[in-house]
Amino acid sequence: MLGRLVLLFLITPAVELGLLIQVDRFIGFGPTIALIIATGVAGSYLARREGLTTWRRLNKRLGAGELPGKELADGVIILVAGALLITPGVLTDILGFLGLLPPSRALIRKALMKRLQSKIDDGSMEVQFGVFGGATSSSDPPSPGSFDPSSSDDQPSTSWNGTARQVPDHRNSPSNGSSSSPSEESDAPSSE
C-alpha cells in the first residue's frame, strides 16, 4: 500500500512535470498551456456525456428489475477518468481519455472485474456494511430478529427488550381542522 501511495503522490507528478517540459520544448509554452486547457474542457464534456449515457442505462436496467453491475462499474471508471482529465498533465490525460472511450473502458472494466473476482475467490477482499463502512464488533448486542448460534434451537430471536418509539397520530393534524392529538384528548380532564 505504501508503494502505491509513493507512486501516486511522488512519481506520477514527477513524470507529469517531465512530460510537460518535453511537450513545451516540442510545441512551445503557449500551445502547451492551450493543450492543457483543451484537454480539460474536452474531457469534462466527454465525461458528462458518457456519464449521462451510463446513468440512463443504469435507470433502464433498474426499471427492468435487473442488476446494473456493468453500469455501476462504468460509472466508477468514468468518475476516475473525469478526475484524471481535470488534473493537468499528459499521462493523466491519456489515462483519462482511455477511461472515457467506450471500447477502452470495456477493456478496463473487464480487467477490473477479473481482479475483483480473483480477490473475492482467494479471500483477500473484505466487504463491510454499516455506517462509514464499519462492521459491528462482537461486543455489540444482537439486533432484534438476529440469529444466535449459541441458542439451543435454530429459530431466530423474536423478543425485543427495548422501548417503543412514540409515533404521532396524524389523523387529527391542523390541516384537517383539529389541533389536538388523541393522547392530549385522553389526558385532558373531561368537561362533562
N, C-alpha and C positions, 0 to 999 in steps of 0.2 A: 504494500500500500504506500509506503514511504517513497519507493522508487517511482511510482506513478505520479505522486504529488510533485516530486522533483522534476520529472519530465514535463508535467503540465505547467508549473509555475516558473521554472528556470530555463529549461532547454528550449521549450516552444517559443517564448518571447525572443530568445537569442537568435534562433533560426529565422523567425519572422523579421527581426531587425536586419539580419544579414541579407535576406531575400529582398527586402525593401531597398536596401542600399544598392544591390545589384540591379534592380529594376530602375532605380534612379540614375545609375550610370548608363544604362542602356537607352532609356527613353527621355530622361531629364526629370527635373524636380516637379514642374507644373503638371505634366502628364501623369506622373506617379500619384500626385495628390488627386487629380481628376479620376484616375483609375480606382483609387480607394473609395472616393465618394460614389462613383458609378456602381461599383460592386455592392456597396451598402444599400443604395436605392434599389437596384435591380434585385438584390437578394431579399429585401423586405417585401417588395411586390410579389416576388415568386413564392416566398414563404406564406404570405397572406393568401394567395390564390390556391396553393396546394393545401394549406391548412383548411380553408373553407370547403374545398372539394372532399377532403378526408372527413371533415365534420358532417357533411351531407351524407356520405356513405355510411358513417357510423350511425347516424339517426335512422337511416333507411334500414340498416341491419337490426337495430334495436326495435324499430317498428314492426319488423317481420318476426320478432321474437328470437332472433339469432344472437349469438355472442360475437361482438365486434373485435376479436383479438387482433386481426390484421390491421384494422383501422386504428386501434389503440397504439400498436407498435409504430405505425406510420406517423401518428400524431407526435409521439416522443421523438422520433427521428427528425421530423420537420421542426420541432421546437429547438432541438440542439443545433440543427443546421442553420436555422434563422439566427441563433445567438452567435454561431461561428461567423456568419456573413456580416453581422454588425461589427464584430471585432476587426479592427484594421489589420491587414496582413495578407500575404499571398497564400501561404499554406492554409490558413483558416478559411480563406475564401474558396479555395479549391475543394476542401473537405465539406464546406457548407453547400456548395453547388452540387456536389455528389449526393448529399442527403436530400436535396430538393428535387432532383430529376427522377421521375418515376422508375426508369429502368435500373439506375444505380441504387435507388432507395430499396427496390425489391431485393437486390443482392445483399445490401446491408441488413435488411430485415431478416432475410434467410440466415445469414451468419449470426445475427443477434439471437434469434430464436434457437438455433442449433446450440449456441453457447449456453443459453439459459437452460435448455433441456438437459445438457450434459451436467450442469451444476446441480440440477434437481435430481438427476439419476444417481450421481455419486454422493449425494447428501451434503454437499458443501454450500448449499444455498438455504438460508433460513427465512421463512416468511412469517412475519408477526402481524397480528391485528390488534388494534387498540388505539387509544388516544396517543398521538405522536409516534405511532409505530411501536409502542412499548407493550411488552407481554405482561400478563399478570404474574405476580410472584406466587410461590407456593404458600406464603403466609396469608394471602388474601382469602377471605371467606368465599365459599362456593356461591354462585349465583342461584336464584330460585330456578328449580327445574333442571339443575345440572346433575350429571351422573356422579355418584360417589362410589369409586371402585372398592372401598373398604366395607361397604354395607353388605349384609348377608343376602339380600335379594337383588335381583338385577333390574329393579324398577328405579326410574329417576325420582329424585326428591320432589314432593309436591307441596311441602309445607313452607311457609314464609313467616319469619319471625319479626319482620319489620313492621312499620306502621303505614297505614294507607295515606295517601296524599289527598287533601281536600280538593274536590273537583267542584267548581262552581256550577250552579244550575242556571243556565242562560234562558230558561223559558220565561222568566219574569224580568227580562232586561229592560232598561229605559226605552229601548226602541219600540217595545210593544205596549207602552203606557204604564207599566208598573215599575217602581224603582226599588222595591224591597225584594230580598231573596227569600226563599222558603224557610231558611234557617232563622232569619230575622223575624219572620211571621210566627214561627213556632216558639221562639224565645220570648217574644213580646207578650206582656200580660194581656189577657182578653179584656175588651171593653164592654163585655156583656154584663 
